[in-house]
Amino acid sequence: QVQLVESGGGSVQSGGSLRLSCVASGYTNSRYCMGWFRQALGKEREWVATAAGLGSTTYANSVKGRFTISRDNSKKTVYLQMDDLKPEDTAMYYCAATASSSSLDYYYACPLAESRQGYNFWGQGTQVTVLS
């Protein structure tokens, strides 16, 4: 069974940086996609960024140029480096992952990256608060 555990959230001043980590367990290869979503109080959960198995990445427009997603397959870990944080980035951040693919597809791309329905597993979330 796949489990995802996030860490690295906290409070930071506007313009500051944080790095989130998500460790996955239960995978035996790297043929899966990992992504980050966030949910602000009273709002829908929204997609932030996704990394395919070999590291190709996609970003929501709201974070492009400020956030960087990366993964270390040897550690089964995905990171979200968040720079130039803004108060509107305040949210609970969730790590998500797909099931492992039997083909090579998820090595190169994640076709449902922006959709919650594209992921099979979720972490418990880590809170990020950006103070103005």
TIVO-2410 file (N, C-alpha, C; in nm, 3 decimals):
# residues 132
REC num residu      c1      c2      c3 atome chaine
REC   1      Q   0.084  -0.119   0.000     N      A
REC   1      Q   0.000   0.000   0.000    CA      A
REC   1      Q   0.088   0.125   0.000     C      A
REC   2      V   0.057   0.218  -0.088     N      A
REC   2      V   0.135   0.342  -0.097    CA      A
REC   2      V   0.094   0.437   0.014     C      A
REC   3      Q   0.193   0.497   0.076     N      A
REC   3      Q   0.168   0.601   0.175    CA      A
REC   3      Q   0.254   0.722   0.142     C      A
REC   4      L   0.199   0.841   0.166     N      A
REC   4      L   0.269   0.966   0.140    CA      A
REC   4      L   0.272   1.047   0.268     C      A
REC   5      V   0.389   1.098   0.302     N      A
REC   5      V   0.404   1.177   0.424    CA      A
REC   5      V   0.472   1.308   0.389     C      A
REC   6      E   0.400   1.419   0.413     N      A
REC   6      E   0.453   1.552   0.384    CA      A
REC   6      E   0.521   1.611   0.507     C      A
REC   7      S   0.611   1.704   0.482     N      A
REC   7      S   0.672   1.781   0.589    CA      A
REC   7      S   0.722   1.913   0.531     C      A
REC   8      G   0.756   2.007   0.619     N      A
REC   8      G   0.818   2.131   0.575    CA      A
REC   8      G   0.731   2.253   0.578     C      A
REC   9      G   0.605   2.239   0.614     N      A
REC   9      G   0.519   2.356   0.621    CA      A
REC   9      G   0.556   2.446   0.738     C      A
REC  10      G   0.492   2.562   0.744     N      A
REC  10      G   0.518   2.656   0.852    CA      A
REC  10      G   0.470   2.794   0.817     C      A
REC  11      S   0.512   2.891   0.897     N      A
REC  11      S   0.475   3.031   0.875    CA      A
REC  11      S   0.597   3.107   0.825     C      A
REC  12      V   0.575   3.198   0.732     N      A
REC  12      V   0.685   3.274   0.675    CA      A
REC  12      V   0.632   3.411   0.633     C      A
REC  13      Q   0.720   3.509   0.634     N      A
REC  13      Q   0.683   3.642   0.590    CA      A
REC  13      Q   0.667   3.645   0.437     C      A
REC  14      S   0.586   3.738   0.391     N      A
REC  14      S   0.569   3.757   0.247    CA      A
REC  14      S   0.705   3.783   0.182     C      A
REC  15      G   0.731   3.717   0.069     N      A
REC  15      G   0.860   3.725   0.002    CA      A
REC  15      G   0.958   3.619   0.045     C      A
REC  16      G   0.923   3.543   0.148     N      A
REC  16      G   1.012   3.439   0.198    CA      A
REC  16      G   1.000   3.309   0.121     C      A
REC  17      S   1.069   3.206   0.172     N      A
REC  17      S   1.075   3.077   0.104    CA      A
REC  17      S   1.048   2.964   0.203     C      A
REC  18      L   0.995   2.855   0.149     N      A
REC  18      L   0.979   2.730   0.223    CA      A
REC  18      L   1.003   2.616   0.125     C      A
REC  19      R   1.045   2.501   0.179     N      A
REC  19      R   1.057   2.381   0.097    CA      A
REC  19      R   0.977   2.269   0.161     C      A
REC  20      L   0.883   2.218   0.085     N      A
REC  20      L   0.803   2.105   0.129    CA      A
REC  20      L   0.864   1.975   0.076     C      A
REC  21      S   0.850   1.870   0.155     N      A
REC  21      S   0.896   1.737   0.114    CA      A
REC  21      S   0.781   1.638   0.127     C      A
REC  22      C   0.783   1.536   0.043     N      A
REC  22      C   0.683   1.430   0.051    CA      A
REC  22      C   0.754   1.298   0.022     C      A
REC  23      V   0.754   1.211   0.121     N      A
REC  23      V   0.819   1.081   0.108    CA      A
REC  23      V   0.714   0.976   0.078     C      A
REC  24      A   0.737   0.899  -0.027     N      A
REC  24      A   0.645   0.792  -0.065    CA      A
REC  24      A   0.701   0.657  -0.024     C      A
REC  25      S   0.612   0.570   0.022     N      A
REC  25      S   0.651   0.432   0.050    CA      A
REC  25      S   0.554   0.340  -0.021     C      A
REC  26      G   0.602   0.221  -0.056     N      A
REC  26      G   0.516   0.123  -0.120    CA      A
REC  26      G   0.538   0.107  -0.269     C      A
REC  27      Y   0.624   0.191  -0.329     N      A
REC  27      Y   0.655   0.178  -0.472    CA      A
REC  27      Y   0.780   0.091  -0.490     C      A
REC  28      T   0.781   0.016  -0.601     N      A
REC  28      T   0.899  -0.064  -0.633    CA      A
REC  28      T   0.971  -0.014  -0.758     C      A
REC  29      N   0.919   0.091  -0.821     N      A
REC  29      N   0.985   0.152  -0.937    CA      A
REC  29      N   0.950   0.300  -0.937     C      A
REC  30      S   0.989   0.372  -1.046     N      A
REC  30      S   0.964   0.517  -1.053    CA      A
REC  30      S   0.860   0.553  -1.158     C      A
REC  31      R   0.780   0.454  -1.201     N      A
REC  31      R   0.681   0.479  -1.307    CA      A
REC  31      R   0.551   0.532  -1.248     C      A
REC  32      Y   0.561   0.647  -1.181     N      A
REC  32      Y   0.443   0.710  -1.126    CA      A
REC  32      Y   0.465   0.860  -1.121     C      A
REC  33      C   0.356   0.934  -1.120     N      A
REC  33      C   0.362   1.080  -1.114    CA      A
REC  33      C   0.337   1.125  -0.971     C      A
REC  34      M   0.402   1.235  -0.937     N      A
REC  34      M   0.381   1.294  -0.805    CA      A
REC  34      M   0.349   1.442  -0.823     C      A
REC  35      G   0.255   1.489  -0.745     N      A
REC  35      G   0.216   1.628  -0.758    CA      A
REC  35      G   0.184   1.692  -0.626     C      A
REC  36      W   0.164   1.823  -0.632     N      A
REC  36      W   0.124   1.901  -0.515    CA      A
REC  36      W  -0.006   1.974  -0.547     C      A
REC  37      F  -0.096   1.972  -0.452     N      A
REC  37      F  -0.219   2.049  -0.456    CA      A
REC  37      F  -0.224   2.136  -0.332     C      A
REC  38      R  -0.311   2.233  -0.332     N      A
REC  38      R  -0.331   2.314  -0.212    CA      A
REC  38      R  -0.478   2.351  -0.198     C      A
REC  39      Q  -0.516   2.374  -0.073     N      A
REC  39      Q  -0.654   2.411  -0.044    CA      A
REC  39      Q  -0.656   2.519   0.061     C      A
REC  40      A  -0.699   2.637   0.021     N      A
REC  40      A  -0.716   2.748   0.116    CA      A
REC  40      A  -0.851   2.735   0.185     C      A
REC  41      L  -0.861   2.798   0.298     N      A
REC  41      L  -0.984   2.790   0.377    CA      A
REC  41      L  -1.103   2.839   0.296     C      A
REC  42      G  -1.205   2.753   0.286     N      A
REC  42      G  -1.326   2.790   0.214    CA      A
REC  42      G  -1.318   2.781   0.064     C      A
REC  43      K  -1.208   2.728   0.012     N      A
REC  43      K  -1.192   2.719  -0.133    CA      A
REC  43      K  -1.173   2.573  -0.176     C      A
REC  44      E  -1.186   2.553  -0.307     N      A
REC  44      E  -1.164   2.421  -0.363    CA      A
REC  44      E  -1.014   2.387  -0.363     C      A
REC  45      R  -0.986   2.258  -0.359     N      A
REC  45      R  -0.847   2.215  -0.372    CA      A
REC  45      R  -0.801   2.240  -0.515     C      A
REC  46      E  -0.684   2.301  -0.529     N      A
REC  46      E  -0.634   2.334  -0.661    CA      A
REC  46      E  -0.495   2.274  -0.684     C      A
REC  47      W  -0.472   2.243  -0.809     N      A
REC  47      W  -0.345   2.185  -0.849    CA      A
REC  47      W  -0.235   2.291  -0.848     C      A
REC  48      V  -0.113   2.250  -0.809     N      A
REC  48      V   0.000   2.340  -0.802    CA      A
REC  48      V   0.109   2.300  -0.903     C      A
REC  49      A   0.153   2.175  -0.896     N      A
REC  49      A   0.263   2.131  -0.981    CA      A
REC  49      A   0.270   1.979  -0.983     C      A
REC  50      T   0.332   1.924  -1.088     N      A
REC  50      T   0.347   1.780  -1.101    CA      A
REC  50      T   0.482   1.746  -1.163     C      A
REC  51      A   0.537   1.634  -1.119     N      A
REC  51      A   0.662   1.583  -1.177    CA      A
REC  51      A   0.641   1.439  -1.222     C      A
REC  52      A   0.679   1.410  -1.346     N      A
REC  52      A   0.672   1.273  -1.397    CA      A
REC  52      A   0.792   1.194  -1.346     C      A
REC  53      G   0.794   1.064  -1.377     N      A
REC  53      G   0.894   0.974  -1.322    CA      A
REC  53      G   1.038   1.014  -1.345     C      A
REC  54      L   1.067   1.065  -1.466     N      A
REC  54      L   1.204   1.106  -1.497    CA      A
REC  54      L   1.226   1.255  -1.478     C      A
REC  55      G   1.127   1.323  -1.417     N      A
REC  55      G   1.149   1.460  -1.373    CA      A
REC  55      G   1.088   1.571  -1.454     C      A
REC  56      S   1.022   1.541  -1.566     N      A
REC  56      S   0.959   1.651  -1.640    CA      A
REC  56      S   0.848   1.710  -1.555     C      A
REC  57      T   0.831   1.842  -1.563     N      A
REC  57      T   0.744   1.912  -1.470    CA      A
REC  57      T   0.642   2.001  -1.540     C      A
REC  58      T   0.532   2.024  -1.470     N      A
REC  58      T   0.431   2.120  -1.515    CA      A
REC  58      T   0.384   2.198  -1.394     C      A
REC  59      Y   0.339   2.324  -1.418     N      A
REC  59      Y   0.303   2.415  -1.310    CA      A
REC  59      Y   0.173   2.488  -1.339     C      A
REC  60      A   0.101   2.518  -1.233     N      A
REC  60      A  -0.011   2.610  -1.246    CA      A
REC  60      A   0.044   2.750  -1.274     C      A
REC  61      N  -0.032   2.829  -1.349     N      A
REC  61      N   0.015   2.963  -1.385    CA      A
REC  61      N   0.040   3.049  -1.261     C      A
REC  62      S  -0.037   3.027  -1.157     N      A
REC  62      S  -0.027   3.110  -1.037    CA      A
REC  62      S   0.105   3.094  -0.964     C      A
REC  63      V   0.177   2.985  -0.989     N      A
REC  63      V   0.302   2.961  -0.917    CA      A
REC  63      V   0.422   2.954  -1.011     C      A
REC  64      K   0.399   2.958  -1.140     N      A
REC  64      K   0.508   2.944  -1.237    CA      A
REC  64      K   0.609   3.056  -1.216     C      A
REC  65      G   0.736   3.018  -1.210     N      A
REC  65      G   0.843   3.115  -1.188    CA      A
REC  65      G   0.875   3.139  -1.043     C      A
REC  66      R   0.789   3.093  -0.952     N      A
REC  66      R   0.815   3.109  -0.809    CA      A
REC  66      R   0.835   2.975  -0.738     C      A
REC  67      F   0.765   2.872  -0.783     N      A
REC  67      F   0.774   2.739  -0.722    CA      A
REC  67      F   0.850   2.645  -0.814     C      A
REC  68      T   0.922   2.551  -0.754     N      A
REC  68      T   0.994   2.449  -0.830    CA      A
REC  68      T   0.967   2.313  -0.769     C      A
REC  69      I   0.915   2.222  -0.852     N      A
REC  69      I   0.895   2.085  -0.807    CA      A
REC  69      I   1.011   1.999  -0.858     C      A
REC  70      S   1.056   1.907  -0.774     N      A
REC  70      S   1.163   1.816  -0.815    CA      A
REC  70      S   1.143   1.685  -0.740     C      A
REC  71      R   1.208   1.581  -0.790     N      A
REC  71      R   1.196   1.453  -0.721    CA      A
REC  71      R   1.329   1.381  -0.720     C      A
REC  72      D   1.349   1.306  -0.613     N      A
REC  72      D   1.467   1.223  -0.597    CA      A
REC  72      D   1.417   1.080  -0.588     C      A
REC  73      N   1.428   1.007  -0.699     N      A
REC  73      N   1.371   0.872  -0.702    CA      A
REC  73      N   1.444   0.775  -0.610     C      A
REC  74      S   1.570   0.801  -0.584     N      A
REC  74      S   1.644   0.712  -0.493    CA      A
REC  74      S   1.590   0.723  -0.352     C      A
REC  75      K   1.530   0.838  -0.320     N      A
REC  75      K   1.471   0.858  -0.187    CA      A
REC  75      K   1.319   0.851  -0.191     C      A
REC  76      K   1.263   0.827  -0.310     N      A
REC  76      K   1.117   0.825  -0.327    CA      A
REC  76      K   1.055   0.951  -0.267     C      A
REC  77      T   1.116   1.063  -0.298     N      A
REC  77      T   1.074   1.190  -0.238    CA      A
REC  77      T   1.051   1.294  -0.347     C      A
REC  78      V   0.946   1.374  -0.331     N      A
REC  78      V   0.921   1.488  -0.417    CA      A
REC  78      V   0.928   1.614  -0.330     C      A
REC  79      Y   0.983   1.718  -0.387     N      A
REC  79      Y   1.000   1.844  -0.315    CA      A
REC  79      Y   0.921   1.955  -0.385     C      A
REC  80      L   0.884   2.055  -0.308     N      A
REC  80      L   0.827   2.176  -0.364    CA      A
REC  80      L   0.899   2.294  -0.301     C      A
REC  81      Q   0.989   2.354  -0.378     N      A
REC  81      Q   1.058   2.474  -0.334    CA      A
REC  81      Q   0.972   2.593  -0.367     C      A
REC  82      M   0.936   2.669  -0.265     N      A
REC  82      M   0.845   2.782  -0.283    CA      A
REC  82      M   0.920   2.910  -0.248     C      A
REC  83      D   0.940   2.994  -0.347     N      A
REC  83      D   1.009   3.121  -0.329    CA      A
REC  83      D   0.914   3.237  -0.355     C      A
REC  84      D   0.953   3.355  -0.305     N      A
REC  84      D   0.871   3.475  -0.324    CA      A
REC  84      D   0.726   3.447  -0.285     C      A
REC  85      L   0.708   3.391  -0.169     N      A
REC  85      L   0.574   3.355  -0.124    CA      A
REC  85      L   0.488   3.478  -0.101     C      A
REC  86      K   0.359   3.461  -0.128     N      A
REC  86      K   0.262   3.568  -0.114    CA      A
REC  86      K   0.152   3.523  -0.019     C      A
REC  87      P   0.082   3.617   0.043     N      A
REC  87      P  -0.027   3.578   0.134    CA      A
REC  87      P  -0.129   3.486   0.068     C      A
REC  88      E  -0.151   3.503  -0.060     N      A
REC  88      E  -0.248   3.418  -0.129    CA      A
REC  88      E  -0.199   3.275  -0.150     C      A
REC  89      D  -0.074   3.247  -0.115     N      A
REC  89      D  -0.024   3.110  -0.118    CA      A
REC  89      D  -0.059   3.034   0.010     C      A
REC  90      T  -0.116   3.105   0.107     N      A
REC  90      T  -0.155   3.040   0.233    CA      A
REC  90      T  -0.259   2.932   0.206     C      A
REC  91      A  -0.229   2.811   0.251     N      A
REC  91      A  -0.318   2.697   0.226    CA      A
REC  91      A  -0.262   2.573   0.294     C      A
REC  92      M  -0.344   2.470   0.298     N      A
REC  92      M  -0.294   2.337   0.330    CA      A
REC  92      M  -0.243   2.277   0.199     C      A
REC  93      Y  -0.121   2.228   0.203     N      A
REC  93      Y  -0.059   2.171   0.083    CA      A
REC  93      Y  -0.060   2.018   0.095     C      A
REC  94      Y  -0.106   1.954  -0.014     N      A
REC  94      Y  -0.118   1.809  -0.017    CA      A
REC  94      Y  -0.029   1.751  -0.125     C      A
REC  95      C   0.039   1.644  -0.090     N      A
REC  95      C   0.113   1.564  -0.186    CA      A
REC  95      C   0.018   1.459  -0.244     C      A
REC  96      A   0.033   1.431  -0.372     N      A
REC  96      A  -0.050   1.331  -0.439    CA      A
REC  96      A   0.036   1.247  -0.532     C      A
REC  97      A  -0.006   1.123  -0.554     N      A
REC  97      A   0.071   1.035  -0.642    CA      A
REC  97      A  -0.023   0.941  -0.716     C      A
REC  98      T   0.020   0.901  -0.836     N      A
REC  98      T  -0.058   0.805  -0.913    CA      A
REC  98      T  -0.016   0.664  -0.873     C      A
REC  99      A  -0.093   0.567  -0.917     N      A
REC  99      A  -0.049   0.430  -0.906    CA      A
REC  99      A   0.069   0.411  -1.002     C      A
REC 100      S   0.146   0.307  -0.978     N      A
REC 100      S   0.258   0.278  -1.067    CA      A
REC 100      S   0.206   0.226  -1.201     C      A
REC 101      S   0.262   0.275  -1.310     N      A
REC 101      S   0.217   0.234  -1.443    CA      A
REC 101      S   0.289   0.107  -1.487     C      A
REC 102      S   0.217   0.022  -1.559     N      A
REC 102      S   0.278  -0.100  -1.611    CA      A
REC 102      S   0.358  -0.071  -1.739     C      A
REC 103      S   0.338   0.048  -1.795     N      A
REC 103      S   0.414   0.088  -1.914    CA      A
REC 103      S   0.512   0.197  -1.874     C      A
REC 104      L   0.574   0.258  -1.974     N      A
REC 104      L   0.671   0.364  -1.948    CA      A
REC 104      L   0.606   0.502  -1.944     C      A
REC 105      D   0.473   0.508  -1.955     N      A
REC 105      D   0.407   0.637  -1.973    CA      A
REC 105      D   0.444   0.739  -1.866     C      A
REC 106      Y   0.432   0.701  -1.743     N      A
REC 106      Y   0.450   0.798  -1.635    CA      A
REC 106      Y   0.596   0.838  -1.616     C      A
REC 107      Y   0.686   0.775  -1.690     N      A
REC 107      Y   0.824   0.822  -1.686    CA      A
REC 107      Y   0.834   0.961  -1.747     C      A
REC 108      Y   0.752   0.987  -1.851     N      A
REC 108      Y   0.772   1.106  -1.932    CA      A
REC 108      Y   0.665   1.212  -1.917     C      A
REC 109      A   0.543   1.175  -1.882     N      A
REC 109      A   0.435   1.273  -1.874    CA      A
REC 109      A   0.326   1.224  -1.782     C      A
REC 110      C   0.246   1.319  -1.736     N      A
REC 110      C   0.133   1.288  -1.648    CA      A
REC 110      C   0.009   1.348  -1.711     C      A
REC 111      P  -0.066   1.271  -1.788     N      A
REC 111      P  -0.175   1.326  -1.869    CA      A
REC 111      P  -0.288   1.389  -1.789     C      A
REC 112      L  -0.309   1.350  -1.666     N      A
REC 112      L  -0.416   1.408  -1.585    CA      A
REC 112      L  -0.358   1.487  -1.469     C      A
REC 113      A  -0.246   1.551  -1.493     N      A
REC 113      A  -0.172   1.617  -1.387    CA      A
REC 113      A  -0.255   1.719  -1.310     C      A
REC 114      E  -0.342   1.792  -1.380     N      A
REC 114      E  -0.413   1.903  -1.316    CA      A
REC 114      E  -0.541   1.861  -1.245     C      A
REC 115      S  -0.577   1.735  -1.258     N      A
REC 115      S  -0.704   1.688  -1.204    CA      A
REC 115      S  -0.684   1.605  -1.079     C      A
REC 116      R  -0.767   1.629  -0.978     N      A
REC 116      R  -0.761   1.547  -0.857    CA      A
REC 116      R  -0.786   1.401  -0.890     C      A
REC 117      Q  -0.870   1.378  -0.991     N      A
REC 117      Q  -0.905   1.241  -1.030    CA      A
REC 117      Q  -0.786   1.168  -1.094     C      A
REC 118      G  -0.680   1.241  -1.126     N      A
REC 118      G  -0.564   1.179  -1.187    CA      A
REC 118      G  -0.471   1.112  -1.088     C      A
REC 119      Y  -0.502   1.119  -0.960     N      A
REC 119      Y  -0.414   1.068  -0.855    CA      A
REC 119      Y  -0.487   0.965  -0.770     C      A
REC 120      N  -0.411   0.867  -0.725     N      A
REC 120      N  -0.468   0.757  -0.647    CA      A
REC 120      N  -0.441   0.768  -0.498     C      A
REC 121      F  -0.335   0.840  -0.463     N      A
REC 121      F  -0.293   0.843  -0.323    CA      A
REC 121      F  -0.268   0.988  -0.281     C      A
REC 122      W  -0.298   1.014  -0.155     N      A
REC 122      W  -0.286   1.149  -0.100    CA      A
REC 122      W  -0.219   1.145   0.037     C      A
REC 123      G  -0.143   1.251   0.064     N      A
REC 123      G  -0.087   1.268   0.197    CA      A
REC 123      G  -0.187   1.339   0.288     C      A
REC 124      Q  -0.145   1.360   0.411     N      A
REC 124      Q  -0.234   1.420   0.511    CA      A
REC 124      Q  -0.234   1.573   0.507     C      A
REC 125      G  -0.139   1.630   0.437     N      A
REC 125      G  -0.133   1.775   0.424    CA      A
REC 125      G  -0.037   1.841   0.521     C      A
REC 126      T   0.018   1.954   0.480     N      A
REC 126      T   0.103   2.035   0.566    CA      A
REC 126      T   0.065   2.181   0.544     C      A
REC 127      Q   0.052   2.256   0.653     N      A
REC 127      Q   0.001   2.393   0.645    CA      A
REC 127      Q   0.112   2.491   0.611     C      A
REC 128      V   0.083   2.579   0.517     N      A
REC 128      V   0.172   2.689   0.483    CA      A
REC 128      V   0.096   2.820   0.507     C      A
REC 129      T   0.155   2.907   0.587     N      A
REC 129      T   0.094   3.036   0.616    CA      A
REC 129      T   0.192   3.146   0.580     C      A
REC 130      V   0.149   3.237   0.494     N      A
REC 130      V   0.235   3.348   0.453    CA      A
REC 130      V   0.178   3.476   0.512     C      A
REC 131      L   0.258   3.543   0.594     N      A
REC 131      L   0.216   3.662   0.666    CA      A
REC 131      L   0.248   3.786   0.585     C      A
REC 132      S   0.154   3.878   0.581     N      A
REC 132      S   0.176   4.001   0.503    CA      A
REC 132      S   0.245   4.107   0.587     C      A
***
